Amino acid sequence: MSVETEDKPKTIFLVEDNKADIRLIQEALKNSAVPHEVVTVRDGVDAMAFLRQEGEYADAPRPDLILLDLNLPRKDGREVLAEIKNDPLLKRIPVVVLTTSKNEDDIFHSYDLHVNCYITKSRNLSQLFQIVKGIEDFWLSTVTLPSE
């Protein structure tokens, strides 16, 4: 097992079905001081295929961070989170639930499934940018992430 070098661009895996939210999150990350790429899929089935490098995602990079919406088509974020955290090859990838849901059941259930943090998206553009900047600062600059 090796420690990841700081020079390697980070891969942020955004699982989000809303095109406007995808665009806003990508825009918020545009001025990041941390070299990165954002890879996006729009449903839970594609998310798991990407993470397991199946089919069209056979060459997919291992993400350094997953930003996961809860309300997704085909397989919702709760199911995706459960599968990630029950898979020995994926469970160490930090998962940030980034959702509009303020439902306490969603919050408790996400932490029961070992989410790394739960953040409610703001509809205020300035606040959303601040949230994404906070995620970037903490997860890409402050913490030490496992290489595998």
Solvent accessible surface area in square Angstrom, and as a share of the most:
residue,aa,sasa,rsa
1,M,195,0.87
2,S,77,0.50
3,V,121,0.70
4,E,32,0.14
5,T,90,0.52
6,E,157,0.70
7,D,124,0.64
8,K,103,0.44
9,P,74,0.47
10,K,24,0.10
11,T,7,0.04
12,I,1,0.01
13,F,0,0.00
14,L,3,0.01
15,V,0,0.00
16,E,2,0.01
17,D,45,0.23
18,N,63,0.32
19,K,137,0.58
20,A,47,0.37
21,D,2,0.01
22,I,17,0.09
23,R,159,0.58
24,L,48,0.24
25,I,0,0.00
26,Q,70,0.31
27,E,78,0.35
28,A,14,0.11
29,L,3,0.02
30,K,143,0.61
31,N,144,0.74
32,S,21,0.14
33,A,96,0.75
34,V,22,0.12
35,P,73,0.46
36,H,49,0.22
37,E,83,0.37
38,V,38,0.22
39,V,34,0.19
40,T,42,0.24
41,V,8,0.05
42,R,104,0.38
43,D,16,0.08
44,G,0,0.00
45,V,57,0.33
46,D,36,0.18
47,A,0,0.00
48,M,8,0.03
49,A,20,0.15
50,F,7,0.03
51,L,13,0.06
52,R,97,0.35
53,Q,88,0.39
54,E,88,0.39
55,G,67,0.64
56,E,153,0.69
57,Y,39,0.15
58,A,61,0.47
59,D,142,0.74
60,A,8,0.07
61,P,56,0.36
62,R,77,0.28
63,P,6,0.04
64,D,11,0.06
65,L,1,0.00
66,I,0,0.00
67,L,2,0.01
68,L,0,0.00
69,D,11,0.06
70,L,0,0.00
71,N,78,0.40
72,L,15,0.07
73,P,64,0.40
74,R,163,0.59
75,K,45,0.19
76,D,38,0.20
77,G,0,0.00
78,R,55,0.20
79,E,88,0.40
80,V,0,0.00
81,L,0,0.00
82,A,25,0.20
83,E,46,0.21
84,I,0,0.00
85,K,26,0.11
86,N,117,0.60
87,D,23,0.12
88,P,98,0.62
89,L,141,0.70
90,L,8,0.04
91,K,92,0.39
92,R,128,0.47
93,I,3,0.02
94,P,8,0.05
95,V,0,0.00
96,V,0,0.00
97,V,0,0.00
98,L,3,0.01
99,T,0,0.00
100,T,61,0.35
101,S,17,0.11
102,K,154,0.65
103,N,80,0.41
104,E,114,0.51
105,D,107,0.55
106,D,17,0.09
107,I,53,0.27
108,F,128,0.53
109,H,83,0.37
110,S,1,0.01
111,Y,104,0.39
112,D,103,0.54
113,L,31,0.15
114,H,132,0.59
115,V,10,0.06
116,N,66,0.34
117,C,28,0.17
118,Y,26,0.10
119,I,39,0.20
120,T,41,0.24
121,K,13,0.05
122,S,21,0.13
123,R,163,0.60
124,N,73,0.37
125,L,96,0.48
126,S,82,0.53
127,Q,96,0.43
128,L,5,0.03
129,F,65,0.27
130,Q,132,0.59
131,I,42,0.21
132,V,1,0.00
133,K,96,0.41
134,G,37,0.35
135,I,7,0.04
136,E,4,0.02
137,D,61,0.31
138,F,98,0.41
139,W,29,0.10
140,L,11,0.06
141,S,71,0.46
142,T,96,0.56
143,V,42,0.24
144,T,116,0.67
145,L,16,0.08
146,P,52,0.33
147,S,27,0.18
148,E,124,0.56
